[in-house]
Each structure stands twice: as structure tokens, then as C-alpha cells.
Amino acid sequence: MDKKSTPNYISKEEANEMIENALRRHNRRSTIISSVLGWILIGGYSFGLFQAVQNV
């Protein structure tokens, strides 16, 4: 009972679609993370600036 399994290859179009989906997902996540970090840094800078101005 030798079963020869045929490999399931994907086509070039399917591979390109998978890559595009992965890049789209990565870009969306990285944009969200960058936005959140940017707002945190701007908030911290503003807080420090206001504290410095208040103490002058």
C-alpha cells in the first residue's frame, strides 16, 4: 500500500495574493502602532513643555 502523495503547489497568482495580503496587514498594523506611539510622545513632550513654562 504505497500511497504517493502529490504535493499541493500554489500558483504564482495565489502566492502574489498571499504576499499582498500580508503586506497590507503589516502596513495597517505598523501605521496604527506608529500613530499610538506618536501621540504618546507628543503628549509627553507637551506635558514637559507646559511644566517647564509653568516653572519659569
SEKOL-85550 format. One record per residue (C-alpha): residue number from 1; residue in three letters; chain; x, y, z. Coordinates in nm, 3 decimals. Layout:
BEGIN
<seq=NUM	type=ALA	mol=A	px=X	py=Y	pz=Z>
...
This chain:
BEGIN
<seq=1	type=MET	mol=A	px=0.000	py=0.000	pz=0.000>
<seq=2	type=ASP	mol=A	px=0.236	py=0.265	pz=-0.123>
<seq=3	type=LYS	mol=A	px=0.044	py=0.588	pz=-0.143>
<seq=4	type=LYS	mol=A	px=0.223	py=0.853	pz=-0.336>
<seq=5	type=SER	mol=A	px=0.106	py=1.187	pz=-0.219>
<seq=6	type=THR	mol=A	px=0.109	py=1.455	pz=-0.481>
<seq=7	type=PRO	mol=A	px=0.231	py=1.786	pz=-0.344>
<seq=8	type=ASN	mol=A	px=-0.020	py=2.066	pz=-0.346>
<seq=9	type=TYR	mol=A	px=0.153	py=2.355	pz=-0.515>
<seq=10	type=ILE	mol=A	px=0.007	py=2.700	pz=-0.529>
<seq=11	type=SER	mol=A	px=0.004	py=2.911	pz=-0.839>
<seq=12	type=LYS	mol=A	px=0.205	py=3.227	pz=-0.888>
<seq=13	type=GLU	mol=A	px=-0.113	py=3.436	pz=-0.868>
<seq=14	type=GLU	mol=A	px=-0.210	py=3.277	pz=-0.535>
<seq=15	type=ALA	mol=A	px=0.140	py=3.340	pz=-0.397>
<seq=16	type=ASN	mol=A	px=0.129	py=3.704	pz=-0.505>
<seq=17	type=GLU	mol=A	px=-0.214	py=3.746	pz=-0.349>
<seq=18	type=MET	mol=A	px=-0.091	py=3.597	pz=-0.021>
<seq=19	type=ILE	mol=A	px=0.210	py=3.830	pz=-0.021>
<seq=20	type=GLU	mol=A	px=-0.006	py=4.134	pz=-0.095>
<seq=21	type=ASN	mol=A	px=-0.244	py=4.043	pz=0.187>
<seq=22	type=ALA	mol=A	px=0.046	py=4.002	pz=0.429>
<seq=23	type=LEU	mol=A	px=0.196	py=4.337	pz=0.327>
<seq=24	type=ARG	mol=A	px=-0.140	py=4.511	pz=0.358>
<seq=25	type=ARG	mol=A	px=-0.191	py=4.366	pz=0.707>
<seq=26	type=HIS	mol=A	px=0.164	py=4.464	pz=0.809>
<seq=27	type=ASN	mol=A	px=0.123	py=4.820	pz=0.681>
<seq=28	type=ARG	mol=A	px=-0.209	py=4.861	pz=0.862>
<seq=29	type=ARG	mol=A	px=-0.068	py=4.737	pz=1.193>
<seq=30	type=SER	mol=A	px=0.251	py=4.938	pz=1.167>
<seq=31	type=THR	mol=A	px=0.052	py=5.255	pz=1.090>
<seq=32	type=ILE	mol=A	px=-0.164	py=5.204	pz=1.398>
<seq=33	type=ILE	mol=A	px=0.137	py=5.134	pz=1.620>
<seq=34	type=SER	mol=A	px=0.324	py=5.438	pz=1.486>
<seq=35	type=SER	mol=A	px=0.022	py=5.661	pz=1.541>
<seq=36	type=VAL	mol=A	px=-0.021	py=5.548	pz=1.900>
<seq=37	type=LEU	mol=A	px=0.349	py=5.591	pz=1.978>
<seq=38	type=GLY	mol=A	px=0.349	py=5.932	pz=1.811>
<seq=39	type=TRP	mol=A	px=0.057	py=6.057	pz=2.018>
<seq=40	type=ILE	mol=A	px=0.220	py=5.927	pz=2.337>
<seq=41	type=LEU	mol=A	px=0.546	py=6.105	pz=2.256>
<seq=42	type=ILE	mol=A	px=0.371	py=6.428	pz=2.158>
<seq=43	type=GLY	mol=A	px=0.169	py=6.413	pz=2.480>
<seq=44	type=GLY	mol=A	px=0.480	py=6.360	pz=2.689>
<seq=45	type=TYR	mol=A	px=0.663	py=6.641	pz=2.515>
<seq=46	type=SER	mol=A	px=0.368	py=6.877	pz=2.559>
<seq=47	type=PHE	mol=A	px=0.334	py=6.786	pz=2.926>
<seq=48	type=GLY	mol=A	px=0.705	py=6.851	pz=2.984>
<seq=49	type=LEU	mol=A	px=0.691	py=7.178	pz=2.792>
<seq=50	type=PHE	mol=A	px=0.393	py=7.300	pz=2.993>
<seq=51	type=GLN	mol=A	px=0.566	py=7.202	pz=3.317>
<seq=52	type=ALA	mol=A	px=0.880	py=7.393	pz=3.213>
<seq=53	type=VAL	mol=A	px=0.680	py=7.702	pz=3.114>
<seq=54	type=GLN	mol=A	px=0.483	py=7.690	pz=3.439>
<seq=55	type=ASN	mol=A	px=0.802	py=7.682	pz=3.645>
<seq=56	type=VAL	mol=A	px=0.954	py=7.984	pz=3.471>
